[in-house]
Amino acid sequence: MELNIEEFAQAYVAVWNEPDPAVRRASIAELWTEDAVQYLETAEYRGHRELEPRVAEAYQKFVAAGFVFVPAAAPVAHHDTVVLRIKMIPAGGGDVAWTGLICLELAADGRIRRDHQFALPAEPTRSVVGEFLARLGAGDPERIAELFAEPVDWWVDWPAEGHPGVPWIRPRSSRADVADHFRALAEFHLPGREAAGEPMTVLVDGADAVVLGEIRQTVRATGRPYTAGCALRLTVENGLITRYHVYEDSLSVARAFEATPTPARG
């Protein structure tokens, strides 16, 4: 049986969030074989008779209490095994409360016959960086600033004297400074244009993280769009960002703000 791994993963996550008992029961029958076994670190659940109350209990304990299960990474599969990474977060946004690694062995009909769930250790750095990127995407300067320590080690890869067209480039240290920085960014760019591009790549090593991606903006004053490669170097300590270093294609940004564009040299 040919399996659409993305749809399969979506269905697996959806059953844990499903509020309707009848829909949940039907989904369990579609996902797991009649003799399937789910293995947790401290328990086993065998067949639909035990899986149904197991999923219902998880819903009441977590989803009904305000959490939601979502994919934490793209699913992978080969032969008859599918591996998922799932996280549980507050439905209104916030820190990751739980991350699980799910290893699924499939029967010939494409349903699950063995389901192994592993709770993964908390990754506070990845959690804080993920929340920072979420708040950045939502465009809320005050909530972004709440994630920063005071003082913060702030550095932006521009000349020390800055640039007259980009006044947000200056030293920052306090949460008020951080909020002002992201507020100025919003004021000088057209809204709704910054979400284009590929998702950010996040690399984590202990308290340190590197975020790689692109900035895609349109300047409010000139109407000129620009795309600039960008890397962030972050350090997270005690749940707050203590270092924020930005490396970006400042030349592309500066040119977009010029009243008369400077011809690129070939």
C-alpha positions as CSV (number, residue, x, y, z in Angstrom):
1,M,0.0,0.0,0.0
2,E,1.4,3.4,-1.0
3,L,1.3,5.8,1.9
4,N,1.0,9.6,1.8
5,I,3.2,10.3,4.8
6,E,2.2,13.9,5.2
7,E,-1.6,13.1,5.3
8,F,-0.9,10.2,7.6
9,A,1.0,12.4,10.0
10,Q,-1.7,15.0,9.9
11,A,-4.3,12.4,10.7
12,Y,-2.3,11.0,13.6
13,V,-1.9,14.5,15.2
14,A,-5.5,15.4,14.5
15,V,-6.9,12.4,16.5
16,W,-5.3,13.7,19.7
17,N,-7.0,17.1,19.2
18,E,-10.4,15.8,18.2
19,P,-13.2,16.9,20.5
20,D,-16.0,14.7,19.1
21,P,-16.0,11.2,20.7
22,A,-17.6,9.6,17.6
23,V,-15.2,11.2,15.2
24,R,-12.3,10.2,17.5
25,R,-13.5,6.6,17.6
26,A,-13.7,6.4,13.9
27,S,-10.3,7.9,13.5
28,I,-8.7,5.4,15.9
29,A,-10.2,2.6,13.8
30,E,-8.8,4.1,10.6
31,L,-5.3,4.7,12.1
32,W,-4.7,1.6,14.3
33,T,-5.3,-2.1,13.6
34,E,-7.6,-4.0,15.9
35,D,-4.7,-5.7,17.6
36,A,-2.4,-2.6,17.7
37,V,-0.3,-1.9,20.8
38,Q,0.8,1.5,21.9
39,Y,3.9,1.6,24.2
40,L,4.7,4.4,26.5
41,E,7.6,4.5,28.9
42,T,5.3,3.5,31.8
43,A,2.3,1.8,30.2
44,E,0.9,-0.2,27.3
45,Y,-2.5,0.1,25.5
46,R,-3.7,-2.9,23.4
47,G,-6.4,-2.8,20.8
48,H,-9.1,-0.2,20.1
49,R,-10.8,-1.0,23.5
50,E,-7.8,0.4,25.4
51,L,-6.7,3.0,22.8
52,E,-10.1,4.8,22.8
53,P,-10.1,5.7,26.5
54,R,-6.3,6.4,26.3
55,V,-6.8,9.1,23.5
56,A,-10.0,10.4,25.2
57,E,-8.1,10.8,28.5
58,A,-5.2,12.7,26.8
59,Y,-7.8,15.0,25.2
60,Q,-9.5,15.8,28.5
61,K,-6.2,16.2,30.4
62,F,-4.4,18.4,27.8
63,V,-6.5,19.7,24.9
64,A,-9.6,20.5,26.9
65,A,-7.3,22.3,29.4
66,G,-6.1,24.7,26.7
67,F,-3.2,22.8,24.9
68,V,-2.9,21.6,21.3
69,F,-0.8,19.0,19.7
70,V,1.1,20.1,16.5
71,P,3.9,18.6,14.4
72,A,7.4,19.6,15.6
73,A,9.2,18.3,12.4
74,A,8.5,16.8,9.1
75,P,7.6,13.1,9.2
76,V,10.1,10.5,7.8
77,A,9.5,7.0,6.7
78,H,11.0,3.9,5.1
79,H,9.9,0.4,4.6
80,D,7.0,-0.1,7.2
81,T,8.1,2.5,9.8
82,V,7.1,6.1,10.2
83,V,8.8,8.5,12.6
84,L,7.0,11.6,13.8
85,R,8.0,14.4,16.2
86,I,5.1,16.1,17.9
87,K,4.9,18.9,20.5
88,M,2.2,20.2,22.8
89,I,1.9,23.9,23.2
90,P,-0.7,26.3,24.6
91,A,-3.5,26.9,22.0
92,G,-3.0,30.6,22.4
93,G,0.7,30.4,21.9
94,G,3.6,30.0,24.4
95,D,6.4,27.7,25.4
96,V,6.5,24.0,24.4
97,A,5.1,21.9,27.2
98,W,6.0,18.5,25.8
99,T,7.8,17.1,22.8
100,G,7.4,13.5,21.8
101,L,9.2,11.2,19.3
102,I,6.7,8.7,17.8
103,C,7.9,5.5,16.1
104,L,5.1,3.7,14.2
105,E,5.3,0.2,12.7
106,L,2.7,-0.3,10.0
107,A,0.7,-3.3,9.0
108,A,0.2,-4.3,5.4
109,D,-3.0,-2.2,5.1
110,G,-1.1,0.9,6.2
111,R,-2.6,1.1,9.7
112,I,-0.5,1.2,12.8
113,R,0.3,-2.1,14.5
114,R,3.0,-0.9,16.9
115,D,3.1,2.6,18.3
116,H,6.1,3.6,20.5
117,Q,6.0,7.1,22.1
118,F,9.1,8.7,23.7
119,A,9.0,11.9,25.7
120,L,12.0,14.0,24.7
121,P,14.0,16.2,27.1
122,A,13.0,19.8,27.2
123,E,15.0,22.1,24.9
124,P,14.7,25.6,26.5
125,T,16.9,27.3,24.0
126,R,14.9,26.0,21.0
127,S,11.6,26.8,22.8
128,V,12.6,30.4,23.4
129,V,14.0,30.9,19.9
130,G,10.8,29.4,18.5
131,E,8.6,31.7,20.6
132,F,10.8,34.7,19.5
133,L,10.3,33.9,15.8
134,A,6.5,33.4,16.4
135,R,6.2,36.8,18.1
136,L,8.4,38.4,15.4
137,G,6.0,37.0,12.7
138,A,3.0,38.4,14.7
139,G,4.6,41.8,14.8
140,D,4.2,42.6,18.5
141,P,7.2,44.6,19.7
142,E,6.3,44.6,23.3
143,R,5.8,40.9,23.5
144,I,9.1,40.4,21.5
145,A,10.9,42.5,24.1
146,E,9.6,40.4,27.0
147,L,11.8,37.6,25.8
148,F,15.0,39.6,26.2
149,A,17.2,39.9,29.3
150,E,18.3,43.3,30.7
151,P,20.9,44.2,29.7
152,V,21.1,42.3,26.5
153,D,24.3,41.9,24.5
154,W,23.0,43.5,21.3
155,W,25.0,43.8,18.1
156,V,24.0,44.5,14.5
157,D,26.4,44.0,11.5
158,W,26.4,47.6,10.3
159,P,29.1,50.3,10.3
160,A,29.5,51.9,13.8
161,E,28.2,55.2,12.5
162,G,25.0,53.6,11.3
163,H,23.1,54.8,8.2
164,P,20.9,57.9,7.9
165,G,18.2,56.0,6.2
166,V,17.9,53.2,8.7
167,P,17.6,54.9,12.1
168,W,16.8,51.7,14.0
169,I,20.5,50.7,13.7
170,R,21.9,51.9,17.0
171,P,23.0,50.3,20.3
172,R,20.4,48.6,22.4
173,S,20.5,47.2,25.9
174,S,17.1,47.4,27.6
175,R,13.7,45.8,26.9
176,A,12.4,49.3,26.0
177,D,15.2,49.6,23.5
178,V,14.4,46.2,22.0
179,A,10.7,47.1,21.6
180,D,11.7,50.4,20.0
181,H,13.9,48.6,17.5
182,F,11.1,46.3,16.3
183,R,8.6,49.1,16.4
184,A,10.8,51.2,14.1
185,L,11.3,48.3,11.7
186,A,7.5,48.1,11.4
187,E,7.1,51.9,10.9
188,F,9.7,52.0,8.0
189,H,8.3,49.0,6.1
190,L,4.9,48.2,4.5
191,P,2.9,45.8,6.6
192,G,2.2,42.2,5.6
193,R,5.3,41.9,3.3
194,E,7.7,40.3,5.7
195,A,6.3,36.8,5.8
196,A,7.5,35.8,2.3
197,G,10.4,33.4,1.9
198,E,11.4,30.0,3.2
199,P,11.0,29.0,6.9
200,M,14.0,29.9,9.1
201,T,16.6,27.2,9.9
202,V,17.4,27.0,13.6
203,L,20.5,25.3,14.8
204,V,20.9,24.8,18.6
205,D,23.9,23.9,20.7
206,G,23.1,24.1,24.4
207,A,22.4,27.8,25.3
208,D,23.4,29.0,21.9
209,A,21.4,29.1,18.6
210,V,21.9,30.3,15.1
211,V,18.9,31.2,12.9
212,L,19.4,31.3,9.1
213,G,17.0,32.8,6.7
214,E,16.1,35.8,4.5
215,I,14.6,39.2,5.2
216,R,12.0,40.2,2.6
217,Q,10.6,43.6,3.1
218,T,9.2,46.6,1.2
219,V,10.3,50.1,2.2
220,R,7.4,52.4,3.0
221,A,9.1,55.6,1.8
222,T,10.4,54.3,-1.6
223,G,8.0,51.4,-2.3
224,R,11.1,49.4,-3.1
225,P,11.2,45.7,-2.1
226,Y,14.4,44.0,-1.0
227,T,15.6,40.6,-0.1
228,A,18.6,40.2,2.3
229,G,20.3,37.1,3.6
230,C,20.3,37.1,7.4
231,A,21.8,35.1,10.3
232,L,21.0,35.6,14.0
233,R,23.3,34.4,16.8
234,L,21.3,34.1,20.0
235,T,22.1,32.9,23.5
236,V,19.4,31.9,25.9
237,E,19.9,31.9,29.7
238,N,17.3,31.3,32.3
239,G,14.6,31.5,29.7
240,L,15.6,34.9,28.3
241,I,17.7,36.0,25.3
242,T,21.0,37.4,26.6
243,R,22.8,37.8,23.3
244,Y,21.3,39.0,20.0
245,H,23.8,39.4,17.1
246,V,22.5,40.1,13.6
247,Y,24.5,39.4,10.4
248,E,22.7,40.7,7.3
249,D,23.2,42.0,3.8
250,S,23.2,45.6,4.9
251,L,24.1,46.8,1.4
252,S,20.8,45.5,0.0
253,V,18.9,47.2,2.8
254,A,20.7,50.5,2.4
255,R,20.1,50.6,-1.3
256,A,16.4,50.0,-0.9
257,F,16.2,53.1,1.3
258,E,18.0,55.4,-1.1
259,A,15.8,57.9,-2.9
260,T,17.8,57.3,-6.1
261,P,19.1,53.7,-6.4
262,T,22.8,53.2,-6.6
263,P,23.6,51.1,-9.7
264,A,25.1,47.8,-8.8
265,R,28.7,47.3,-10.1
266,G,29.2,44.4,-12.4
